[in-house]
Amino acid sequence: QHMTGLRLCRDIAGGTLVGDEVGSSRVRYDPPDTSHQGRKHVVGDTKTAGSICLLLQAALPCALFATGSADERSLEPVHLELRGGTNAAMAPQIDYMTEVFLPIAKARCGLPEGITINVERRGYFPKGGGVVKVLVPPHLTKLKPISLLDRGHVTEVRVRAFYAGKCPRWVAEKMADAAGRALRQASNIIIPASVQPSVEVVLEPNTIDSASGILIVARTDTGCLLAGSALGRPKIKPNVTGTDASEELLQALRAGGCVDAWLQDQLILYMALADGTSEVKTGCLTLHTRTAIDVAEHMTGAKFEVEPLLPVEAKGQSDGISSGSTSSSVYGVNGIVEGQHLIRCRGIGFRA
């Protein structure tokens, strides 16, 4: 999927790519001599159950700014057809992208309202075969800086459990029931008792493999969206899967940040490209986020600072992280620095 992601970006922007093959340790990209050498209809196929969402993470920023000068062709939207796994392990589920990432990106980053994500077929491990079509209108202005500093209070919780193929409905129902119990136990502690989770159990049609999974999304009165998710696994009881998803959400809420662990690293590039200073309050800082900051600084010239807001108490974690992206940090066994953090970035005000 990494190779496919690189090729997607090359096809959108134009230019040439060298070393884009399995096993390669070095990749070189040469941009086109002139604008408009990229394509407006692009297909990215992992040919496995590799994550479609990770392909979208790579392709979306390129598609947004695939405009060049304001001639007729530059104003055409980019059409992405992404093939692989829609709900893959160790990656956001496609439902996370539609229910959390995209609404936040539109509301807080200023991404065009016309961006759409259409899931035509679900794809699961091991065969994949999912198809997602994404329409990306050109973004002709600069991105606005992101401000996510006040988490607020939870006002809504939505549980969506799915089953597909030969997986029976009761599997998804048990996931949803277990998640609901765990969330109710958190009433008046993390989630107000007045907030009762809404539950949806869905049969996913038109799939190749059998699968099950769950996504739980919490909305706050300041517009923040945080989520927890899990996929059904062989020999793991569905009630355990449901509890795992609810605990992932509850951990994000306990951490006190405005974003969960899945969203924080996805916002880094948009912070770097924005016109002005962005500030995002996070809970635990992930290694993915730290890596994204380092890469964004090198590629864009934007400057990040990470400021610890609360002391670290967890055993085996660092004593915090100094301001400035060049400071060193000790990550725990789960790849995180505990505590709350403020990520600040002075963006470059990029415009196509």
N, C-alpha and C positions, 0 to 999 in steps of 0.2 A: 504493500500500500504506500510506502514511502516513495518508491520509484514512480508509482502511478501519480502521486501527488505532485512530484517534480514535473512530470510530463504535462499534467493538467495546467500548471502555472505557465510552462513554456508555450503551450498551445494558445492560452488566453493572451499572453503578452507578446508573443512572437519571439524571434531570436533563435539561438541554437543551444542545445544541451549536449554535453559530452560526459561520458561516464555514467549514464543512467542505465545501469544494468545490475542485476543481482550479484552481490559479492564485491561491488566496486567500493573502494575506500576514498575516492576523490571524485568530486563532481564539479564541472565547470559550466557556467552559464554566460553566454554572450548576448546582450540585448540587441534588438534589431537596430539597423542604421536609421530607419525612419519609423514614425508611428503608423498604426493601423496594419501591422503585419500579422497581428494575432487573429484568431478566429472567434466568431460570435456564437457558434454552435460547437460545443466541445463535449466529448465523451471520455469519462475516466472509469476504467473497469479493472478492479483488483484481480478478477478471475478467481477469487477465493472468497472467504467470509470476512475478509479484511474490512475495517470500519469505513463506511461511507461518510460518517460524521467527521473523521479525521481528514478525508479528502476535501470535504466542504470547508473545514477550518483553513486549509492551505489555499483553496481556490477562491474563496469569497473576497478577500482583500484585493486580489488581482482583478477579479471581475468588476468590482466596484469602480476601479479607476481605469478600466480599459476603454478610454474615451479619446485621448489625444485632443487635437483641435476640434472646434465645434462645427464639423461638417456633418452631412446627413448620416453617413455610416457610423460616425462616432456616437450618435445618439441612439443607436439600436441597443436593446438589452442583450446581455449575454445569457445564453441558454446552456445550462450544465445538465448533462445526463450522467449520473453517478451510479455505478454498479458494484455490488459487494454485499456486506453485512449491514443491515439497518440497526440491529440490536446486537452489538458485539461486546464481549468482555473487555475490561480495561480501556473502555472508551465511552464517551457519552452515547446514550441511546438516541435515535432519531427524534423520539418524542421530547427529549430534553432540549434538542435544538429548536424545535417548534414551540415549546411551551415555556422555556426559560431563556435560552440564549438570544433568539431572534427578537422577542418582545423587549428585552433589556437593551439590545443593540440598537433597535429602532428608537426607543424612548430616550436613552441616555447618550448614545453616540451619534444620533442623527442619521442612521442608515435609512435609505429610502423606504417608504411605506410599501412601495410596489414589489419589494422582494417577496417571493413566494417559494415555499418548499412543498412539493407534492409527492407523497409516497405512493408510487404506483404498484409496487410489490415489495413485501417484506422479505428479507433474507437473513438466515440464521446459520450458525455453525452446525455442520462443517461445510455445507455446499454453497452458502451465500446465495447469489442469484437475485438479491434485492435490487430494485430500481427506484431511484429518487430523481425527480426533475426539479431543477432550481432555476427560477427566473430572476435575473439581477439587472435592474435598470441602471443606467450610468449615473454616477454621483459626480455632479459638476461643481460642487462647492466643497469647502473644507469640512472635515469632521469636527463636531463640537466637542469640547473637553468633557470628560466624564466626572460627575460628582456623585459618589455613593458613600455618604458619611453617617447617615442616620438610618439604622435598621428599622426602627419603629416597632410596632406590635403586630403579631400575627392576626390577620382578620379572616383568612380563608385557607383551608387545606383540602387538596383534591388528590384522591387515590385512583390510579388507573392501572388495573391488572389485566394482562392479556394472555390468551392461549391461542395456539395455532397448530394446524396440521392434525396429527393424531392425538395431541395432548387433550385430555378431557377438561371440561369446564370447571370441575370441582378443584382442580389444581390452582387455577387463578382465584377461585373463591376463597380457598384456604389462605392464599397469600394476602388477599385483601382483608380477611377477617383478622389475621395475626397482626397486620400492620395497624388496623383500626384499634385493636386492644392496646398495643404499645403506645399509640398516640394518645389514647384516652388516659392512660396512666400518667402521661406528662401534663395533663390538664392542670391549670393554675400554677404550674411550675415554669413551663416553657411556652405552652400554648394555652390561651385563656379557655376556661371551662365552657364558655358560651360558643366557642368555635367547634362545631361538629364536622368531622371530615365527610366530604361527599365521596361516594364510592361508585366506580364504573368498572364493570367486568366486560371485556370486549373479546369477541372472536375475530381474529385477524384472517381475512379471506385471502385467497390468491397467494399462497406461500408454497415454497418448495419443501422445506423441512418443518419438523415439529419443534415447538418452543413455547416457553412461558416467561413472563417477567412482570415487573411492577415499577411504576414511577409515582412518586409522591411529591407534590409541589405545594409549598407554602407561600402565600402572598401576605405582605405586610401593608400597614396603612401609609407607608411612605413609598410604596411601589416596588419594593424589593421582592425578588423571587429567589427562593432557595429550594433545593430538591434533594431527594435521596432515591436511589434506584437499585435494583438487583435483577439478575436473570436466574431462571430455574436451572438447576444443575443436577446431573445424575446422582442418585443416592442421597440427595439433600432434600429433606422434607419441605414442602411448600410453605409451611408456617415459619420455618427458619428463614426462608428467602424473604418473606414479608416482613419479619422482624428485622432482618438485616437492612432492608431499605428504610424502614422507619427510624432505625438507630442512626443511619447515615444522615438523615435529615435532622434528627434531634441533636446530633453532634455538631452540625453546622449552626443550628440555632443556639446551642449552649456556648459556642465559641464567640458569639456576639458580633460577627462580621456582617457586612451587607451583601456578601456573595458567598457561595459555597466553594468547595475545593475544585469542582468541575469548571466553574465560571471564571475564577480569578485569573488563571493563565490565559484564557481565551480573550480577555479584555486588554492584555498587555500591548499587542500590536496596534490596536485602535487608540490607545492612550498615546503611543509614540507618534502616530500620524496626525493626531488631533491638533487643532489650532488653539493653543493655550495650555493651562496647567490642569491636569486631571488629578483627582484624589479618590482613592478607593480604600475603604476600611475593610480589612479581611480578618478572619479568625486565624487558624493555623496557616502558616506560609508553606506552600508545597515546593518541592524541588522542581516540578514542572514550571511553576511560576518563576522561580529564580532563573532557570534556564531560558525561559522566554524573555526575561528582562535582559539578560546578557546578549542574546542574539539580536533583540530589537535595538539595543544600544549600538552594537557594532554595525548593523545594516542601515540604520536610519540616522544616527547621530543624536537621537533624543537622549535626555538625561533623566535617570530614575533615582529616587531615594526611597529606602525602606526604613521606616521608623517603628521600633517596638513601642506599643502602647501599654501593654500589661506585662508584668514579670512572668517568666516561665516557671512553672511549678512541677511539670511532669518529669519524672525520673528518666535520666538518659538523654534529655534534650539539652540544647544549648542554653546559655544564660541570656539569650536574646540576640539581636542582630543589629549591628551599628548602622547608622544612616549612611547612605551612599551605596551604589550597586557594586562597588569593588570590595566591600568588606567580606570577610570570610564568615561562614556559618557552619555549625555542626548539625546535621540532620539526623533525626532519630531513625529507628529501624523502619518506620512507616514512611520515611521520606518527607517529614514535615518538621517545621519549627513551631512549637506550641506557643500559645498566647495570641494576642491581637496585634495587628500591624496596620500601619498606614502606608500605602504605596502612592507615591507622588511622582508625577512625570510632567516635564515641560516638553510638550509635543512640538513637532517641526512644522505643523501647519501645511501638510502635504496637499497638493492639488494637481490633478492630472493636466 
